[in-house]
Amino acid sequence: MKYVNFILSKSYGSLLGKVKVNQVEGILKHLYVHYNDSPVGTSTENIEVDANLMGEDDILQYQWEKHLEEEENIEKKIEVDQNLLDNVEKPKNFNILPWWKASSGRCAVVSKIARNVLSIPVSTIASESAFSTGGHILDSYWSSLSPKMCSLTYQLFHSVSAIRLYWIVELGFNGFMVIVKQEWAKCFSYSQILKLQHNEIHGEFLLILTNNSVCTSLDVSWNLFSGKILSAIGSLWRLKELGMGNNSFEGALPFEITNCSNLKVLDFKGNRMTREFLMFVGDLRSLKTLSLGRNQFSDSIPSSFRKLTNLENLSLGGNGLNKILPEEQLSVMNLSKNGFSGAIPSSIGTLDKLTIVDLSGQNLSGKIPFDLSGLPNLQVIALQENNLSGNVPEVVLSLSNDRINGSIPPDLGTCSTLENLDRHSNSLTGQIPADIRRLSHLNMLDLDRNKLMGEVPIGNYNCSSLTSFVLDLNHLSGNIPKSLCRLSNLTVLDISTNNFSGGNSN
């Protein structure tokens, strides 16, 4: 999971990346349970036993079998957790199939999952589509083929049919450096979906990628492209998704981009774009997702963004912006690591659709607006690494490394959709509310390095998806709740440097 954590943090940022990692872990553990076929009739879990009909030896034997069953369940949980913590193999000369074969004894159940995921059919062409005039897919099954072999395969399909074929071409995560041959140009011109992400294609953006009147999705992110965006990009007028992030593009987005009136996703994060790039973005009225983080934007967000009435996800983190321009229709707003200063605008408290907002890594100061507590859909707000102070309003927050004081809201349990609660390294006082046990969607609880006192709430915890429970370096006392041991997905438990005493408490 170390590599998954690294990739998702790079792709989504540290905050949203944690949420994605928790989702991946949950899926893997569900798969583990599905593949872990226990023999029918061997479990004693659902067998009713009348102790009055059993002798002393029978009762002892029954208790021994229950003990063995419980130990076996613990060992099964340990296996999947150990697999997730295994060291990452070095990619050089690494062959995944022999590795899984050698590891099948140590990872019995997980190797079953891998066997199904990594299995390759004899042919990638289903029999019912061998004579079809519909779409063909060039995808990850072909990822080991050379450009020459791919182009020859294309010519084979083209020669057996007089009907123009529309392709889904997925050549991402390879080592391609150039794609300039005429055969490739023909293939690309018929591609409805063209994915070339995570290669090593370098130089200026290629004209052959724009000679296409049917393309709806183009992804060339994570390559080595440089220079300016060609005006020919406007010829891709059917585009709905355009991914050009993590290259070295610079300059402005050409006016011709406004021809792409159906564009819903625009990703240019991790380039060298300056403010002039934003000139025509406001004319892309169909946009729902706009990702422009880690560029060189400065000053304020253009007022033309107000025309993007369909925009739901806005990411502008890691730039030099100094003025917040809230948009009422947004559900995700990432403005982290810019140059915002002063107080948090109270107008953010009017964005009723917000689920995630990240204003971390700024120079914000003053008190947190009380209006934030009225946002009905808010799940996460990250305000760490600022100079904020005052009491915490009743809202879901990530507020590490600030100067937040006061107590945790006693009715926190009403935030039923809360997934991450991070308020470490502040000056919170008082007790942990008993309502915290009701947060059924909670994945991470981090309250370390505060001044919390009293006991950890006792009783049943409904947080079955909780993976991290961190309360170290506080002034907590009393017994450790035994109910914590029943949190089956818990992988991190740190309650060190407190004043706990005695044993476990029911």
C-alpha positions as CSV (number, residue, x, y, z in Angstrom):
1,M,0.0,0.0,0.0
2,K,3.0,2.3,0.3
3,Y,3.1,2.7,-3.5
4,V,-0.6,3.2,-3.8
5,N,-0.5,5.8,-1.0
6,F,2.3,7.6,-2.9
7,I,0.5,7.6,-6.3
8,L,-2.9,8.6,-4.9
9,S,-1.3,11.4,-2.9
10,K,0.5,12.7,-6.0
11,S,-2.7,12.5,-8.1
12,Y,-5.3,13.8,-5.6
13,G,-3.3,15.7,-3.0
14,S,-2.6,14.5,0.6
15,L,-6.1,15.1,1.9
16,L,-8.2,13.5,-0.8
17,G,-5.5,11.0,-1.4
18,K,-6.0,9.6,2.2
19,V,-9.7,9.2,1.4
20,K,-8.9,7.3,-1.8
21,V,-6.3,5.0,0.0
22,N,-9.0,4.1,2.6
23,Q,-11.4,3.3,-0.2
24,V,-8.8,1.0,-1.9
25,E,-8.0,-0.7,1.3
26,G,-11.7,-1.3,1.9
27,I,-12.2,-2.8,-1.5
28,L,-9.2,-5.1,-1.1
29,K,-10.5,-6.3,2.3
30,H,-13.9,-6.9,0.8
31,L,-12.3,-9.0,-2.0
32,Y,-10.4,-10.9,0.6
33,V,-13.5,-11.8,2.5
34,H,-15.2,-12.9,-0.8
35,Y,-12.3,-15.1,-1.9
36,N,-11.8,-16.6,1.6
37,D,-14.1,-19.5,1.1
38,S,-14.6,-21.3,4.5
39,P,-15.7,-25.0,4.2
40,V,-19.4,-25.2,4.6
41,G,-20.6,-26.7,8.0
42,T,-17.2,-26.3,9.8
43,S,-18.0,-23.1,11.6
44,T,-19.7,-23.3,15.0
45,E,-20.7,-19.7,14.9
46,N,-24.4,-20.3,14.1
47,I,-24.8,-23.7,15.9
48,E,-27.0,-23.5,18.9
49,V,-25.7,-25.7,21.8
50,D,-27.7,-26.6,24.9
51,A,-25.2,-26.9,27.7
52,N,-27.8,-29.0,29.7
53,L,-27.5,-31.8,27.2
54,M,-23.6,-31.9,27.2
55,G,-21.3,-33.5,29.6
56,E,-18.3,-31.7,31.1
57,D,-15.9,-33.2,28.5
58,D,-18.2,-32.2,25.7
59,I,-18.4,-28.6,27.0
60,L,-14.6,-28.4,27.2
61,Q,-14.3,-29.8,23.6
62,Y,-16.8,-27.2,22.4
63,Q,-15.0,-24.4,24.0
64,W,-11.7,-25.6,22.5
65,E,-13.2,-25.6,19.0
66,K,-14.5,-22.1,19.5
67,H,-11.1,-21.0,20.6
68,L,-9.4,-22.5,17.5
69,E,-12.0,-20.8,15.2
70,E,-11.4,-17.4,16.8
71,E,-7.6,-17.8,16.4
72,E,-8.1,-18.8,12.7
73,N,-10.2,-15.7,12.1
74,I,-7.5,-13.5,13.6
75,E,-4.8,-15.2,11.5
76,K,-6.8,-14.5,8.4
77,K,-7.1,-10.8,9.2
78,I,-3.4,-10.7,10.0
79,E,-2.6,-12.2,6.5
80,V,-4.3,-9.5,4.5
81,D,-2.9,-6.7,6.7
82,Q,0.6,-8.1,6.3
83,N,0.2,-8.3,2.6
84,L,-0.7,-4.6,2.5
85,L,2.4,-3.8,4.6
86,D,4.8,-5.8,2.4
87,N,7.8,-3.9,1.0
88,V,7.5,-2.5,-2.5
89,E,9.4,-4.5,-5.1
90,K,11.9,-2.6,-7.3
91,P,10.6,-2.4,-10.9
92,K,13.9,-3.3,-12.6
93,N,13.8,-6.9,-13.9
94,F,10.7,-7.5,-11.8
95,N,8.3,-10.2,-13.2
96,I,5.0,-10.2,-11.3
97,L,3.8,-13.6,-12.4
98,P,6.7,-15.6,-11.0
99,W,6.6,-13.5,-7.8
100,W,3.0,-14.4,-7.2
101,K,3.7,-18.0,-7.9
102,A,6.5,-18.0,-5.3
103,S,4.4,-16.1,-2.8
104,S,1.2,-18.2,-3.1
105,G,2.0,-20.1,0.1
106,R,2.5,-17.0,2.2
107,C,-0.4,-15.1,0.6
108,A,-2.9,-17.9,0.1
109,V,-6.1,-15.9,-0.3
110,V,-4.6,-12.8,-1.8
111,S,-2.9,-14.9,-4.5
112,K,-6.3,-16.2,-5.6
113,I,-7.4,-12.6,-6.2
114,A,-4.2,-11.9,-8.2
115,R,-4.7,-15.1,-10.2
116,N,-8.0,-13.8,-11.5
117,V,-6.9,-10.2,-12.0
118,L,-3.7,-11.0,-13.8
119,S,-5.0,-13.9,-15.9
120,I,-4.9,-13.2,-19.7
121,P,-7.3,-14.8,-22.2
122,V,-5.9,-16.7,-25.2
123,S,-7.3,-13.9,-27.4
124,T,-8.3,-10.4,-26.7
125,I,-11.0,-10.6,-29.4
126,A,-14.3,-12.1,-28.3
127,S,-15.7,-14.5,-30.8
128,E,-18.9,-12.5,-31.1
129,S,-16.9,-9.4,-32.1
130,A,-14.6,-11.1,-34.6
131,F,-16.8,-10.1,-37.5
132,S,-18.3,-7.0,-35.9
133,T,-18.3,-3.6,-37.5
134,G,-18.5,-1.9,-34.1
135,G,-15.7,-0.3,-32.1
136,H,-12.3,-2.0,-31.4
137,I,-10.2,-1.5,-28.4
138,L,-6.5,-1.1,-28.2
139,D,-5.9,-1.3,-24.5
140,S,-3.6,-2.6,-21.7
141,Y,-3.6,-6.1,-23.1
142,W,-1.4,-4.7,-25.9
143,S,0.9,-2.7,-23.6
144,S,3.9,-5.0,-24.4
145,L,3.6,-4.5,-28.2
146,S,6.0,-2.3,-30.0
147,P,4.7,0.7,-32.0
148,K,5.4,-1.2,-35.3
149,M,3.3,-4.2,-34.2
150,C,0.4,-2.0,-33.1
151,S,0.4,-0.2,-36.4
152,L,0.4,-3.5,-38.3
153,T,-2.5,-4.7,-36.3
154,Y,-4.4,-1.6,-37.1
155,Q,-3.7,-2.1,-40.8
156,L,-5.0,-5.7,-40.6
157,F,-8.4,-4.5,-39.2
158,H,-8.6,-1.7,-41.7
159,S,-7.9,-4.0,-44.7
160,V,-10.7,-6.5,-43.9
161,S,-13.5,-3.9,-43.7
162,A,-14.5,-1.0,-45.9
163,I,-16.4,0.5,-43.0
164,R,-14.6,3.2,-41.0
165,L,-13.8,1.9,-37.5
166,Y,-13.9,4.0,-34.4
167,W,-11.3,3.0,-31.9
168,I,-10.7,3.2,-28.1
169,V,-6.9,3.4,-27.9
170,E,-5.3,3.0,-24.5
171,L,-1.5,3.0,-24.6
172,G,-0.9,4.6,-21.2
173,F,1.8,3.4,-18.7
174,N,4.4,2.4,-21.3
175,G,7.7,3.8,-22.4
176,F,6.8,5.4,-25.7
177,M,9.0,8.3,-26.5
178,V,7.9,9.3,-30.1
179,I,4.6,8.8,-32.0
180,V,5.1,10.4,-35.4
181,K,4.7,7.6,-37.9
182,Q,2.0,7.9,-40.6
183,E,0.4,4.6,-39.5
184,W,-0.1,6.0,-36.0
185,A,-1.7,9.2,-37.5
186,K,-4.4,7.1,-39.2
187,C,-5.1,5.2,-36.1
188,F,-5.4,8.3,-34.0
189,S,-7.7,10.0,-36.5
190,Y,-10.3,7.4,-35.9
191,S,-10.0,7.3,-32.1
192,Q,-13.0,8.2,-30.0
193,I,-11.0,7.7,-26.8
194,L,-7.2,8.2,-26.9
195,K,-5.1,7.7,-23.8
196,L,-1.3,8.1,-23.9
197,Q,-0.8,9.1,-20.2
198,H,2.3,8.1,-18.2
199,N,4.8,7.6,-21.1
200,E,7.9,9.6,-22.1
201,I,6.7,11.3,-25.2
202,H,8.6,14.6,-25.5
203,G,8.7,17.7,-27.6
204,E,5.9,20.0,-28.6
205,F,2.3,18.9,-28.7
206,L,1.7,16.9,-31.9
207,L,-0.6,17.9,-34.8
208,I,-1.4,14.3,-35.5
209,L,-3.3,14.2,-32.2
210,T,-5.7,16.9,-33.3
211,N,-6.6,15.6,-36.8
212,N,-9.7,13.9,-35.4
213,S,-13.4,14.9,-35.6
214,V,-14.7,12.0,-33.4
215,C,-12.5,12.2,-30.3
216,T,-14.4,12.7,-27.0
217,S,-11.5,11.9,-24.6
218,L,-7.8,12.8,-24.9
219,D,-5.3,12.1,-22.1
220,V,-1.6,12.9,-22.6
221,S,-0.9,13.7,-19.0
222,W,2.4,12.6,-17.3
223,N,4.6,12.9,-20.4
224,L,7.4,15.3,-21.4
225,F,5.5,17.6,-23.7
226,S,6.6,21.3,-23.7
227,G,5.9,24.5,-25.5
228,K,2.6,26.2,-26.2
229,I,-0.8,24.7,-26.8
230,L,-1.6,24.6,-30.5
231,S,-4.6,26.4,-31.8
232,A,-5.4,23.2,-33.7
233,I,-6.7,21.9,-30.3
234,G,-10.0,23.6,-31.3
235,S,-10.5,21.0,-34.1
236,L,-11.3,18.4,-31.4
237,W,-14.8,19.9,-31.1
238,R,-16.4,16.8,-29.7
239,L,-14.1,16.7,-26.7
240,K,-15.6,16.0,-23.3
241,E,-12.4,15.3,-21.4
242,L,-9.0,16.8,-22.0
243,G,-6.1,15.7,-19.8
244,M,-2.7,17.5,-20.3
245,G,-1.5,17.6,-16.7
246,N,2.1,17.1,-15.5
247,N,4.0,18.1,-18.6
248,S,5.8,21.4,-19.2
249,F,3.3,23.3,-21.3
250,E,3.4,27.1,-21.0
251,G,1.6,30.2,-22.4
252,A,-2.1,30.8,-23.0
253,L,-5.0,28.5,-23.8
254,P,-5.8,29.5,-27.4
255,F,-9.1,31.1,-28.3
256,E,-9.9,28.0,-30.5
257,I,-10.5,26.0,-27.3
258,T,-13.9,27.6,-27.1
259,N,-14.9,25.4,-30.1
260,C,-14.9,22.5,-27.5
261,S,-18.3,23.6,-26.1
262,N,-19.0,20.1,-24.7
263,L,-15.8,20.0,-22.6
264,K,-16.7,18.8,-19.1
265,V,-13.2,17.9,-17.7
266,L,-10.1,20.1,-18.2
267,D,-6.9,19.0,-16.5
268,F,-3.7,21.1,-16.9
269,K,-2.2,20.7,-13.4
270,G,1.5,20.5,-13.0
271,N,2.6,22.7,-15.9
272,R,4.0,26.2,-16.4
273,M,0.9,28.1,-17.2
274,T,0.6,31.8,-16.2
275,R,-2.5,34.0,-15.7
276,E,-3.0,34.5,-19.5
277,F,-3.9,30.9,-19.7
278,L,-7.1,31.6,-17.9
279,M,-8.4,34.1,-20.4
280,F,-10.9,31.8,-22.2
281,V,-11.6,29.2,-19.5
282,G,-14.7,31.1,-18.5
283,D,-16.2,30.5,-21.9
284,L,-16.2,26.7,-21.4
285,R,-19.7,26.7,-20.0
286,S,-20.1,22.9,-19.8
287,L,-17.1,22.4,-17.5
288,K,-17.7,20.3,-14.4
289,T,-14.1,19.6,-13.3
290,L,-11.3,22.1,-13.6
291,S,-7.8,21.0,-12.4
292,L,-5.2,23.7,-12.6
293,G,-3.0,23.1,-9.5
294,R,0.8,23.6,-9.4
295,N,1.1,26.2,-12.2
296,Q,2.3,29.8,-12.0
297,F,-1.0,31.7,-11.6
298,S,-0.9,34.8,-9.5
299,D,-3.3,37.6,-8.3
300,S,-7.0,36.6,-8.1
301,I,-9.2,34.1,-9.8
302,P,-10.7,35.7,-12.9
303,S,-14.3,37.0,-12.5
304,S,-15.1,35.2,-15.8
305,F,-15.1,31.9,-13.7
306,R,-18.6,33.0,-12.5
307,K,-19.9,32.0,-15.9
308,L,-19.0,28.4,-15.2
309,T,-22.3,27.6,-13.7
310,N,-21.9,23.8,-14.1
311,L,-18.5,23.7,-12.3
312,E,-18.5,21.2,-9.4
313,N,-14.8,20.4,-8.8
314,L,-12.2,23.2,-8.8
315,S,-8.6,22.6,-8.0
316,L,-6.1,25.6,-8.0
317,G,-3.8,24.5,-5.2
318,G,-0.1,25.3,-5.4
319,N,-0.2,28.6,-7.3
320,G,0.3,32.2,-6.2
321,L,-3.3,33.4,-6.0
322,N,-4.2,35.9,-3.3
323,K,-8.0,36.3,-3.4
324,I,-10.7,33.7,-2.9
325,L,-13.6,33.7,-5.3
326,P,-16.2,31.3,-3.9
327,E,-18.7,29.7,-6.4
328,E,-22.0,28.6,-5.0
329,Q,-22.4,25.4,-7.1
330,L,-19.0,23.9,-6.1
331,S,-18.9,20.6,-4.2
332,V,-15.0,20.3,-4.1
333,M,-12.7,23.3,-3.8
334,N,-9.0,22.9,-3.4
335,L,-7.2,26.2,-3.0
336,S,-4.3,25.0,-0.8
337,K,-0.8,26.4,-0.8
338,N,-1.5,29.7,-2.4
339,G,-0.9,33.2,-1.0
340,F,-4.2,33.9,0.7
341,S,-4.0,36.0,3.9
342,G,-6.4,37.6,6.4
343,A,-9.6,36.1,7.5
344,I,-11.5,33.3,5.9
345,P,-14.3,34.9,3.9
346,S,-17.7,34.3,5.6
347,S,-19.2,33.9,2.1
348,I,-17.8,30.3,2.1
349,G,-20.5,29.5,4.6
350,T,-23.1,30.0,1.9
351,L,-21.7,27.2,-0.4
352,D,-24.4,24.7,0.4
353,K,-23.1,22.0,-2.0
354,L,-19.6,21.9,-0.6
355,T,-18.4,18.5,0.5
356,I,-14.6,19.1,0.6
357,V,-12.7,22.4,0.9
358,D,-8.9,22.7,1.3
359,L,-7.5,26.1,2.4
360,S,-4.4,24.7,4.0
361,G,-0.8,26.1,3.7
362,Q,-1.8,29.8,3.6
363,N,-1.4,32.9,5.8
364,L,-5.0,32.9,6.9
365,S,-5.5,34.3,10.4
366,G,-8.3,35.2,12.8
367,K,-11.2,33.1,13.9
368,I,-12.9,30.3,11.9
369,P,-16.3,31.6,10.6
370,F,-19.2,30.2,12.5
371,D,-21.2,30.0,9.2
372,L,-19.2,26.9,8.3
373,S,-21.3,25.0,10.8
374,G,-24.4,25.5,8.6
375,L,-23.1,23.7,5.5
376,P,-25.3,20.6,5.2
377,N,-23.1,18.4,2.9
378,L,-19.6,19.3,4.2
379,Q,-17.4,16.3,5.0
380,V,-13.9,17.7,5.1
381,I,-12.4,21.2,5.5
382,A,-8.6,21.4,5.7
383,L,-7.2,24.5,7.4
384,Q,-3.9,23.2,8.7
385,E,-0.7,25.3,8.4
386,N,-2.4,28.6,8.9
387,N,-2.5,31.1,11.8
388,L,-6.1,30.5,12.8
389,S,-7.3,30.7,16.4
390,G,-10.5,30.6,18.5
391,N,-13.1,28.0,19.2
392,V,-13.9,25.2,16.8
393,P,-17.4,25.5,15.2
394,E,-19.6,22.5,14.9
395,V,-18.3,21.4,11.6
396,V,-16.1,18.6,10.1
397,L,-12.5,19.9,10.1
398,S,-8.9,19.1,9.4
399,L,-7.1,21.6,11.6
400,S,-3.7,20.2,12.4
401,N,-0.8,22.5,13.3
402,D,-2.9,25.6,14.1
403,R,-3.7,27.3,17.3
404,I,-7.3,26.0,17.7
405,N,-8.5,25.9,21.3
406,G,-11.8,25.2,23.0
407,S,-13.5,21.8,23.1
408,I,-14.8,19.3,20.6
409,P,-18.5,19.9,19.8
410,P,-20.5,17.5,22.0
411,D,-23.0,16.7,19.2
412,L,-20.3,15.7,16.7
413,G,-22.2,12.5,16.1
414,T,-24.8,14.3,14.1
415,C,-22.2,14.7,11.3
416,S,-23.3,11.3,9.9
417,T,-21.1,11.5,6.7
418,L,-17.8,12.4,8.4
419,E,-14.9,10.2,7.2
420,N,-11.8,12.0,8.5
421,L,-11.4,13.9,11.8
422,D,-8.0,15.5,12.0
423,R,-7.3,18.1,14.7
424,H,-3.9,17.1,15.9
425,S,-1.3,19.5,17.3
426,N,-3.7,22.1,18.6
427,S,-4.8,23.2,22.1
428,L,-8.1,21.4,22.4
429,T,-9.3,20.9,25.9
430,G,-12.1,19.0,27.6
431,Q,-13.3,15.5,27.0
432,I,-13.8,13.4,23.9
433,P,-17.6,13.5,23.2
434,A,-19.4,10.2,23.7
435,D,-21.2,11.0,20.4
436,I,-18.1,10.1,18.5
437,R,-19.1,6.5,18.7
438,R,-22.0,7.2,16.3
439,L,-19.8,8.2,13.3
440,S,-20.5,5.2,11.2
441,H,-18.5,6.4,8.2
442,L,-15.4,7.5,10.1
443,N,-12.1,6.2,8.6
444,M,-9.5,8.3,10.5
445,L,-9.5,9.9,14.0
446,D,-6.4,11.9,14.8
447,L,-6.5,14.1,18.0
448,D,-2.9,13.7,19.2
449,R,-0.9,16.5,20.7
450,N,-3.7,18.4,22.4
451,K,-4.8,18.9,26.0
452,L,-7.8,16.5,26.1
453,M,-8.7,15.0,29.5
454,G,-11.0,12.4,30.9
455,E,-11.8,8.9,29.6
456,V,-12.1,7.6,26.1
457,P,-15.9,7.0,25.6
458,I,-17.0,3.5,26.6
459,G,-19.5,1.4,24.8
460,N,-20.1,0.0,21.3
461,Y,-18.4,1.9,18.4
462,N,-20.4,2.1,15.1
463,C,-17.2,3.1,13.2
464,S,-16.7,-0.3,11.6
465,S,-14.6,1.3,8.8
466,L,-12.2,3.0,11.2
467,T,-8.6,2.3,10.2
468,S,-6.6,4.9,12.3
469,F,-7.3,5.8,16.0
470,V,-4.6,8.3,17.3
471,L,-4.9,10.0,20.7
472,D,-1.3,10.1,21.9
473,L,0.3,13.0,23.9
474,N,-2.9,14.1,25.7
475,H,-4.0,13.9,29.3
476,L,-6.5,11.1,29.0
477,S,-7.0,8.7,31.9
478,G,-9.1,5.7,33.0
479,N,-9.4,2.4,31.3
480,I,-9.0,1.5,27.6
481,P,-12.4,0.6,26.1
482,K,-12.5,-3.1,25.2
483,S,-14.9,-2.2,22.4
484,L,-11.9,-0.9,20.4
485,C,-10.8,-4.4,20.0
486,R,-13.9,-5.1,17.9
487,L,-13.0,-2.6,15.2
488,S,-12.0,-5.2,12.6
489,N,-10.4,-2.7,10.1
490,L,-8.3,-0.9,12.6
491,T,-4.6,-0.9,11.6
492,V,-3.2,2.1,13.6
493,L,-3.9,2.5,17.3
494,D,-1.7,5.0,19.2
495,I,-2.8,6.1,22.7
496,S,0.7,6.4,24.1
497,T,1.9,9.2,26.5
498,N,-1.4,9.6,28.4
499,N,-2.5,8.6,31.9
500,F,-4.3,5.4,31.3
501,S,-4.4,2.8,34.2
502,G,-5.9,-0.6,34.9
503,G,-7.0,-3.0,32.2
504,N,-9.6,-2.9,29.5
505,S,-13.1,-1.6,30.2
506,N,-16.3,-3.0,28.9
